[in-house]
């Protein structure tokens, strides 16, 4: 994708949210992950962003 939009994925650190974020990123979409408040998720989001 080459537009200026950003996909915001809530719960992007685990499960379906993480899979969705990976697919969007692989397709070239600018993606931002937002933790949903589950234990350990902020760390997973930080790791995915690195």
PDB file with SEQRES, HELIX, SHEET and CRYST1 records, atoms N, CA, C and O in Angstrom:
SEQRES   1 A   50  UNK UNK UNK UNK UNK UNK UNK UNK UNK UNK UNK UNK UNK          
SEQRES   2 A   50  UNK UNK UNK UNK UNK UNK UNK UNK UNK UNK UNK UNK UNK          
SEQRES   3 A   50  UNK UNK UNK UNK UNK UNK UNK UNK UNK UNK UNK UNK UNK          
SEQRES   4 A   50  UNK UNK UNK UNK UNK UNK UNK UNK UNK UNK UNK                  
HELIX    1 AA1 UNK A   15  UNK A   26  1                                  12    
HELIX    2 AA2 UNK A   41  UNK A   49  1                                   9    
SHEET    1 AA1 2 UNK A   6  UNK A  10  0                                        
SHEET    2 AA1 2 UNK A  30  UNK A  34  1                                        
CRYST1    1.000    1.000    1.000  90.00  90.00  90.00 P 1           1          
ATOM      1  N   UNK A   1       0.841  -1.176   0.000  1.00  0.00           N  
ATOM      2  CA  UNK A   1       0.000   0.000   0.000  1.00  0.00           C  
ATOM      3  C   UNK A   1       0.887   1.239   0.000  1.00  0.00           C  
ATOM      4  O   UNK A   1       1.925   1.276   0.660  1.00  0.00           O  
ATOM      5  N   UNK A   2       0.477   2.215  -0.721  1.00  0.00           N  
ATOM      6  CA  UNK A   2       1.324   3.394  -0.840  1.00  0.00           C  
ATOM      7  C   UNK A   2       0.631   4.680  -0.416  1.00  0.00           C  
ATOM      8  O   UNK A   2       1.116   5.767  -0.732  1.00  0.00           O  
ATOM      9  N   UNK A   3      -0.483   4.587   0.287  1.00  0.00           N  
ATOM     10  CA  UNK A   3      -1.155   5.811   0.715  1.00  0.00           C  
ATOM     11  C   UNK A   3      -0.613   6.275   2.059  1.00  0.00           C  
ATOM     12  O   UNK A   3       0.268   5.637   2.636  1.00  0.00           O  
ATOM     13  N   UNK A   4      -1.139   7.377   2.549  1.00  0.00           N  
ATOM     14  CA  UNK A   4      -0.611   7.965   3.786  1.00  0.00           C  
ATOM     15  C   UNK A   4      -1.383   7.539   5.026  1.00  0.00           C  
ATOM     16  O   UNK A   4      -1.170   8.097   6.102  1.00  0.00           O  
ATOM     17  N   UNK A   5      -2.264   6.575   4.899  1.00  0.00           N  
ATOM     18  CA  UNK A   5      -3.024   6.118   6.059  1.00  0.00           C  
ATOM     19  C   UNK A   5      -2.179   5.191   6.929  1.00  0.00           C  
ATOM     20  O   UNK A   5      -1.226   4.567   6.462  1.00  0.00           O  
ATOM     21  N   UNK A   6      -2.554   5.119   8.204  1.00  0.00           N  
ATOM     22  CA  UNK A   6      -1.872   4.257   9.167  1.00  0.00           C  
ATOM     23  C   UNK A   6      -2.897   3.309   9.763  1.00  0.00           C  
ATOM     24  O   UNK A   6      -3.960   3.741  10.210  1.00  0.00           O  
ATOM     25  N   UNK A   7      -2.587   2.029   9.773  1.00  0.00           N  
ATOM     26  CA  UNK A   7      -3.458   1.039  10.407  1.00  0.00           C  
ATOM     27  C   UNK A   7      -3.128   0.993  11.891  1.00  0.00           C  
ATOM     28  O   UNK A   7      -1.972   0.803  12.267  1.00  0.00           O  
ATOM     29  N   UNK A   8      -4.135   1.167  12.731  1.00  0.00           N  
ATOM     30  CA  UNK A   8      -3.956   1.075  14.178  1.00  0.00           C  
ATOM     31  C   UNK A   8      -4.569  -0.245  14.618  1.00  0.00           C  
ATOM     32  O   UNK A   8      -5.768  -0.469  14.446  1.00  0.00           O  
ATOM     33  N   UNK A   9      -3.748  -1.115  15.182  1.00  0.00           N  
ATOM     34  CA  UNK A   9      -4.196  -2.446  15.577  1.00  0.00           C  
ATOM     35  C   UNK A   9      -4.206  -2.523  17.101  1.00  0.00           C  
ATOM     36  O   UNK A   9      -3.152  -2.499  17.735  1.00  0.00           O  
ATOM     37  N   UNK A  10      -5.401  -2.614  17.687  1.00  0.00           N  
ATOM     38  CA  UNK A  10      -5.488  -2.794  19.135  1.00  0.00           C  
ATOM     39  C   UNK A  10      -5.289  -4.264  19.450  1.00  0.00           C  
ATOM     40  O   UNK A  10      -5.713  -5.133  18.688  1.00  0.00           O  
ATOM     41  N   UNK A  11      -4.650  -4.537  20.562  1.00  0.00           N  
ATOM     42  CA  UNK A  11      -4.345  -5.925  20.903  1.00  0.00           C  
ATOM     43  C   UNK A  11      -3.304  -6.498  19.960  1.00  0.00           C  
ATOM     44  O   UNK A  11      -3.273  -7.704  19.715  1.00  0.00           O  
ATOM     45  N   UNK A  12      -2.450  -5.630  19.431  1.00  0.00           N  
ATOM     46  CA  UNK A  12      -1.479  -6.047  18.427  1.00  0.00           C  
ATOM     47  C   UNK A  12      -0.296  -6.824  18.938  1.00  0.00           C  
ATOM     48  O   UNK A  12       0.580  -7.195  18.157  1.00  0.00           O  
ATOM     49  N   UNK A  13      -0.244  -7.081  20.223  1.00  0.00           N  
ATOM     50  CA  UNK A  13       0.893  -7.807  20.783  1.00  0.00           C  
ATOM     51  C   UNK A  13       0.717  -9.304  20.829  1.00  0.00           C  
ATOM     52  O   UNK A  13       1.693 -10.041  20.968  1.00  0.00           O  
ATOM     53  N   UNK A  14      -0.522  -9.768  20.712  1.00  0.00           N  
ATOM     54  CA  UNK A  14      -0.773 -11.208  20.823  1.00  0.00           C  
ATOM     55  C   UNK A  14      -1.907 -11.628  19.893  1.00  0.00           C  
ATOM     56  O   UNK A  14      -2.681 -10.797  19.418  1.00  0.00           O  
ATOM     57  N   UNK A  15      -1.988 -12.905  19.647  1.00  0.00           N  
ATOM     58  CA  UNK A  15      -3.126 -13.513  18.954  1.00  0.00           C  
ATOM     59  C   UNK A  15      -3.458 -12.928  17.594  1.00  0.00           C  
ATOM     60  O   UNK A  15      -2.577 -12.646  16.782  1.00  0.00           O  
ATOM     61  N   UNK A  16      -4.763 -12.753  17.365  1.00  0.00           N  
ATOM     62  CA  UNK A  16      -5.255 -12.269  16.079  1.00  0.00           C  
ATOM     63  C   UNK A  16      -4.732 -10.870  15.779  1.00  0.00           C  
ATOM     64  O   UNK A  16      -4.405 -10.565  14.632  1.00  0.00           O  
ATOM     65  N   UNK A  17      -4.649 -10.020  16.792  1.00  0.00           N  
ATOM     66  CA  UNK A  17      -4.130  -8.669  16.587  1.00  0.00           C  
ATOM     67  C   UNK A  17      -2.697  -8.685  16.084  1.00  0.00           C  
ATOM     68  O   UNK A  17      -2.343  -7.930  15.178  1.00  0.00           O  
ATOM     69  N   UNK A  18      -1.870  -9.546  16.671  1.00  0.00           N  
ATOM     70  CA  UNK A  18      -0.469  -9.652  16.247  1.00  0.00           C  
ATOM     71  C   UNK A  18      -0.370 -10.176  14.818  1.00  0.00           C  
ATOM     72  O   UNK A  18       0.432  -9.685  14.023  1.00  0.00           O  
ATOM     73  N   UNK A  19      -1.181 -11.164  14.501  1.00  0.00           N  
ATOM     74  CA  UNK A  19      -1.172 -11.725  13.142  1.00  0.00           C  
ATOM     75  C   UNK A  19      -1.620 -10.677  12.126  1.00  0.00           C  
ATOM     76  O   UNK A  19      -1.049 -10.572  11.040  1.00  0.00           O  
ATOM     77  N   UNK A  20      -2.630  -9.911  12.481  1.00  0.00           N  
ATOM     78  CA  UNK A  20      -3.124  -8.850  11.599  1.00  0.00           C  
ATOM     79  C   UNK A  20      -2.051  -7.796  11.387  1.00  0.00           C  
ATOM     80  O   UNK A  20      -1.818  -7.360  10.259  1.00  0.00           O  
ATOM     81  N   UNK A  21      -1.403  -7.386  12.461  1.00  0.00           N  
ATOM     82  CA  UNK A  21      -0.348  -6.377  12.362  1.00  0.00           C  
ATOM     83  C   UNK A  21       0.800  -6.868  11.480  1.00  0.00           C  
ATOM     84  O   UNK A  21       1.336  -6.101  10.681  1.00  0.00           O  
ATOM     85  N   UNK A  22       1.180  -8.136  11.617  1.00  0.00           N  
ATOM     86  CA  UNK A  22       2.260  -8.692  10.792  1.00  0.00           C  
ATOM     87  C   UNK A  22       1.870  -8.692   9.316  1.00  0.00           C  
ATOM     88  O   UNK A  22       2.682  -8.342   8.459  1.00  0.00           O  
ATOM     89  N   UNK A  23       0.638  -9.080   9.019  1.00  0.00           N  
ATOM     90  CA  UNK A  23       0.179  -9.117   7.627  1.00  0.00           C  
ATOM     91  C   UNK A  23       0.146  -7.719   7.017  1.00  0.00           C  
ATOM     92  O   UNK A  23       0.589  -7.522   5.886  1.00  0.00           O  
ATOM     93  N   UNK A  24      -0.371  -6.760   7.758  1.00  0.00           N  
ATOM     94  CA  UNK A  24      -0.426  -5.386   7.258  1.00  0.00           C  
ATOM     95  C   UNK A  24       0.972  -4.844   7.008  1.00  0.00           C  
ATOM     96  O   UNK A  24       1.233  -4.218   5.980  1.00  0.00           O  
ATOM     97  N   UNK A  25       1.862  -5.089   7.951  1.00  0.00           N  
ATOM     98  CA  UNK A  25       3.238  -4.620   7.817  1.00  0.00           C  
ATOM     99  C   UNK A  25       3.930  -5.269   6.628  1.00  0.00           C  
ATOM    100  O   UNK A  25       4.646  -4.602   5.881  1.00  0.00           O  
ATOM    101  N   UNK A  26       3.717  -6.573   6.451  1.00  0.00           N  
ATOM    102  CA  UNK A  26       4.326  -7.298   5.332  1.00  0.00           C  
ATOM    103  C   UNK A  26       3.820  -6.758   3.990  1.00  0.00           C  
ATOM    104  O   UNK A  26       4.530  -6.809   2.986  1.00  0.00           O  
ATOM    105  N   UNK A  27       2.586  -6.240   3.984  1.00  0.00           N  
ATOM    106  CA  UNK A  27       2.013  -5.681   2.761  1.00  0.00           C  
ATOM    107  C   UNK A  27       2.460  -4.244   2.525  1.00  0.00           C  
ATOM    108  O   UNK A  27       2.077  -3.627   1.531  1.00  0.00           O  
ATOM    109  N   UNK A  28       3.279  -3.703   3.445  1.00  0.00           N  
ATOM    110  CA  UNK A  28       3.798  -2.364   3.276  1.00  0.00           C  
ATOM    111  C   UNK A  28       2.959  -1.278   3.925  1.00  0.00           C  
ATOM    112  O   UNK A  28       3.230  -0.091   3.744  1.00  0.00           O  
ATOM    113  N   UNK A  29       1.948  -1.671   4.675  1.00  0.00           N  
ATOM    114  CA  UNK A  29       1.083  -0.698   5.340  1.00  0.00           C  
ATOM    115  C   UNK A  29       1.762  -0.167   6.599  1.00  0.00           C  
ATOM    116  O   UNK A  29       2.296  -0.942   7.392  1.00  0.00           O  
ATOM    117  N   UNK A  30       1.744   1.153   6.784  1.00  0.00           N  
ATOM    118  CA  UNK A  30       2.224   1.726   8.040  1.00  0.00           C  
ATOM    119  C   UNK A  30       1.299   1.240   9.144  1.00  0.00           C  
ATOM    120  O   UNK A  30       0.081   1.391   9.047  1.00  0.00           O  
ATOM    121  N   UNK A  31       1.865   0.660  10.184  1.00  0.00           N  
ATOM    122  CA  UNK A  31       1.064   0.021  11.232  1.00  0.00           C  
ATOM    123  C   UNK A  31       1.521   0.486  12.600  1.00  0.00           C  
ATOM    124  O   UNK A  31       2.720   0.588  12.859  1.00  0.00           O  
ATOM    125  N   UNK A  32       0.572   0.767  13.473  1.00  0.00           N  
ATOM    126  CA  UNK A  32       0.860   1.121  14.860  1.00  0.00           C  
ATOM    127  C   UNK A  32       0.113   0.139  15.745  1.00  0.00           C  
ATOM    128  O   UNK A  32      -1.067  -0.138  15.529  1.00  0.00           O  
ATOM    129  N   UNK A  33       0.810  -0.381  16.741  1.00  0.00           N  
ATOM    130  CA  UNK A  33       0.223  -1.355  17.648  1.00  0.00           C  
ATOM    131  C   UNK A  33      -0.157  -0.693  18.963  1.00  0.00           C  
ATOM    132  O   UNK A  33       0.595   0.120  19.501  1.00  0.00           O  
ATOM    133  N   UNK A  34      -1.323  -1.046  19.473  1.00  0.00           N  
ATOM    134  CA  UNK A  34      -1.799  -0.515  20.743  1.00  0.00           C  
ATOM    135  C   UNK A  34      -2.120  -1.702  21.644  1.00  0.00           C  
ATOM    136  O   UNK A  34      -2.977  -2.516  21.302  1.00  0.00           O  
ATOM    137  N   UNK A  35      -1.442  -1.815  22.800  1.00  0.00           N  
ATOM    138  CA  UNK A  35      -1.730  -2.923  23.702  1.00  0.00           C  
ATOM    139  C   UNK A  35      -3.159  -2.841  24.232  1.00  0.00           C  
ATOM    140  O   UNK A  35      -3.682  -1.752  24.468  1.00  0.00           O  
ATOM    141  N   UNK A  36      -3.775  -3.988  24.413  1.00  0.00           N  
ATOM    142  CA  UNK A  36      -5.154  -4.049  24.899  1.00  0.00           C  
ATOM    143  C   UNK A  36      -5.229  -4.208  26.408  1.00  0.00           C  
ATOM    144  O   UNK A  36      -6.322  -4.334  26.960  1.00  0.00           O  
ATOM    145  N   UNK A  37      -4.087  -4.206  27.083  1.00  0.00           N  
ATOM    146  CA  UNK A  37      -4.085  -4.274  28.537  1.00  0.00           C  
ATOM    147  C   UNK A  37      -3.910  -5.659  29.118  1.00  0.00           C  
ATOM    148  O   UNK A  37      -4.098  -5.855  30.319  1.00  0.00           O  
ATOM    149  N   UNK A  38      -3.555  -6.619  28.289  1.00  0.00           N  
ATOM    150  CA  UNK A  38      -3.316  -7.972  28.798  1.00  0.00           C  
ATOM    151  C   UNK A  38      -1.910  -8.043  29.393  1.00  0.00           C  
ATOM    152  O   UNK A  38      -1.004  -7.350  28.929  1.00  0.00           O  
ATOM    153  N   UNK A  39      -1.724  -8.875  30.413  1.00  0.00           N  
ATOM    154  CA  UNK A  39      -0.385  -9.017  31.001  1.00  0.00           C  
ATOM    155  C   UNK A  39       0.639  -9.436  29.945  1.00  0.00           C  
ATOM    156  O   UNK A  39       0.398 -10.355  29.163  1.00  0.00           O  
ATOM    157  N   UNK A  40       1.774  -8.755  29.932  1.00  0.00           N  
ATOM    158  CA  UNK A  40       2.854  -9.086  29.008  1.00  0.00           C  
ATOM    159  C   UNK A  40       2.702  -8.479  27.631  1.00  0.00           C  
ATOM    160  O   UNK A  40       3.644  -8.514  26.839  1.00  0.00           O  
ATOM    161  N   UNK A  41       1.550  -7.927  27.327  1.00  0.00           N  
ATOM    162  CA  UNK A  41       1.332  -7.412  25.979  1.00  0.00           C  
ATOM    163  C   UNK A  41       2.175  -6.178  25.657  1.00  0.00           C  
ATOM    164  O   UNK A  41       2.687  -6.090  24.541  1.00  0.00           O  
ATOM    165  N   UNK A  42       2.347  -5.228  26.566  1.00  0.00           N  
ATOM    166  CA  UNK A  42       3.208  -4.089  26.210  1.00  0.00           C  
ATOM    167  C   UNK A  42       4.608  -4.521  25.793  1.00  0.00           C  
ATOM    168  O   UNK A  42       5.194  -3.928  24.887  1.00  0.00           O  
ATOM    169  N   UNK A  43       5.140  -5.529  26.431  1.00  0.00           N  
ATOM    170  CA  UNK A  43       6.459  -6.022  26.066  1.00  0.00           C  
ATOM    171  C   UNK A  43       6.435  -6.646  24.683  1.00  0.00           C  
ATOM    172  O   UNK A  43       7.381  -6.471  23.915  1.00  0.00           O  
ATOM    173  N   UNK A  44       5.373  -7.373  24.348  1.00  0.00           N  
ATOM    174  CA  UNK A  44       5.255  -7.997  23.040  1.00  0.00           C  
ATOM    175  C   UNK A  44       5.132  -6.946  21.950  1.00  0.00           C  
ATOM    176  O   UNK A  44       5.694  -7.105  20.867  1.00  0.00           O  
ATOM    177  N   UNK A  45       4.395  -5.867  22.229  1.00  0.00           N  
ATOM    178  CA  UNK A  45       4.258  -4.781  21.268  1.00  0.00           C  
ATOM    179  C   UNK A  45       5.609  -4.110  21.048  1.00  0.00           C  
ATOM    180  O   UNK A  45       5.977  -3.823  19.908  1.00  0.00           O  
ATOM    181  N   UNK A  46       6.344  -3.859  22.110  1.00  0.00           N  
ATOM    182  CA  UNK A  46       7.662  -3.230  21.993  1.00  0.00           C  
ATOM    183  C   UNK A  46       8.596  -4.115  21.169  1.00  0.00           C  
ATOM    184  O   UNK A  46       9.355  -3.612  20.340  1.00  0.00           O  
ATOM    185  N   UNK A  47       8.547  -5.420  21.391  1.00  0.00           N  
ATOM    186  CA  UNK A  47       9.396  -6.344  20.650  1.00  0.00           C  
ATOM    187  C   UNK A  47       9.021  -6.369  19.174  1.00  0.00           C  
ATOM    188  O   UNK A  47       9.898  -6.410  18.310  1.00  0.00           O  
ATOM    189  N   UNK A  48       7.718  -6.345  18.878  1.00  0.00           N  
ATOM    190  CA  UNK A  48       7.261  -6.374  17.482  1.00  0.00           C  
ATOM    191  C   UNK A  48       7.664  -5.100  16.750  1.00  0.00           C  
ATOM    192  O   UNK A  48       7.918  -5.126  15.546  1.00  0.00           O  
ATOM    193  N   UNK A  49       7.722  -3.987  17.473  1.00  0.00           N  
ATOM    194  CA  UNK A  49       8.063  -2.706  16.856  1.00  0.00           C  
ATOM    195  C   UNK A  49       9.555  -2.573  16.597  1.00  0.00           C  
ATOM    196  O   UNK A  49       9.975  -1.730  15.805  1.00  0.00           O  
ATOM    197  N   UNK A  50      10.355  -3.395  17.256  1.00  0.00           N  
ATOM    198  CA  UNK A  50      11.815  -3.275  17.119  1.00  0.00           C  
ATOM    199  C   UNK A  50      12.308  -3.834  15.798  1.00  0.00           C  
ATOM    200  O   UNK A  50      13.509  -3.809  15.528  1.00  0.00           O  
TER     201      UNK A  50                                                      
END                                                                             
